[in-house]
């Protein structure tokens, strides 16, 4: 949120950034579950 406010992004830009951040977090979470050494 601080980044959005600091850079004065529009509501639409904020939505895009948050959506992509969520997608990256979900992708990372799935990738961790597929990697055996990550579960050790």
Secondary structure, DSSP 8 states (H G I E B T S, - for coil): -HHHHHHT--HHHHHHHHHHHHHHHHHHHHHHHH-GGGG-
